[in-house]
Amino acid sequence: MDEISKIVIEEFDKKRDGSWVCVRSSDIVSKSGIIRIPPGATFMRGVKLWGLDVAEALDEISANKRH
């Protein structure tokens, strides 16, 4: 399974239901390459994009910023 090596959390907004919505064009970098995410794309935990759980990665970054 691939892992996200770069994602900019400021380009996403967390919603009350726990999902994350892309608020401006964002590039997610993994060892397989770059995935361009358009504004409005929504990610839920457990739902994978090209083998990547984007919501899980954003949740982890968000939790680390609070500590």
C-alpha positions as CSV (number, residue, x, y, z in Angstrom):
1,M,0.0,0.0,0.0
2,D,1.2,3.5,-0.8
3,E,1.6,6.2,1.7
4,I,1.1,10.0,1.5
5,S,4.4,11.8,1.7
6,K,3.0,15.3,1.3
7,I,-0.5,16.8,1.8
8,V,-1.3,20.4,2.7
9,I,-4.0,20.4,5.4
10,E,-4.8,24.1,4.8
11,E,-6.2,23.1,1.4
12,F,-8.9,21.0,3.1
13,D,-11.8,21.8,5.4
14,K,-13.1,19.3,8.0
15,K,-16.9,19.0,8.1
16,R,-19.1,18.1,11.1
17,D,-19.7,14.6,9.7
18,G,-16.0,13.9,9.8
19,S,-15.4,14.2,6.1
20,W,-12.8,16.5,4.5
21,V,-13.5,18.7,1.5
22,C,-10.9,20.2,-0.7
23,V,-11.3,24.0,-0.8
24,R,-8.7,24.7,-3.5
25,S,-6.7,22.7,-6.0
26,S,-4.3,20.4,-4.0
27,D,-1.5,18.1,-5.0
28,I,-1.2,14.9,-2.9
29,V,2.3,13.4,-3.2
30,S,3.0,9.7,-2.7
31,K,5.8,7.5,-3.7
32,S,3.7,6.5,-6.8
33,G,3.4,10.1,-7.9
34,I,1.2,13.2,-7.6
35,I,-2.6,13.2,-7.5
36,R,-4.2,16.5,-8.3
37,I,-7.4,17.1,-6.2
38,P,-10.0,19.6,-7.4
39,P,-11.9,21.9,-5.2
40,G,-15.1,20.2,-3.9
41,A,-13.7,16.7,-3.7
42,T,-14.8,15.1,-0.5
43,F,-13.1,12.3,1.4
44,M,-14.4,10.0,4.1
45,R,-12.3,7.8,6.4
46,G,-12.0,4.3,5.0
47,V,-12.7,5.4,1.4
48,K,-9.5,5.2,-0.6
49,L,-8.3,7.1,-3.6
50,W,-5.6,5.2,-5.5
51,G,-5.0,3.2,-2.4
52,L,-4.7,6.2,-0.2
53,D,-7.0,7.0,2.8
54,V,-6.9,10.8,2.4
55,A,-9.3,11.5,5.3
56,E,-7.2,9.3,7.7
57,A,-4.0,11.2,6.7
58,L,-5.7,14.6,7.3
59,D,-7.1,13.4,10.6
60,E,-3.6,12.4,11.7
61,I,-2.1,15.7,10.7
62,S,-4.9,17.6,12.4
63,A,-4.5,15.6,15.7
64,N,-0.7,16.2,15.6
65,K,-1.2,20.0,15.2
66,R,-3.4,20.1,18.3
67,H,-0.6,18.6,20.5
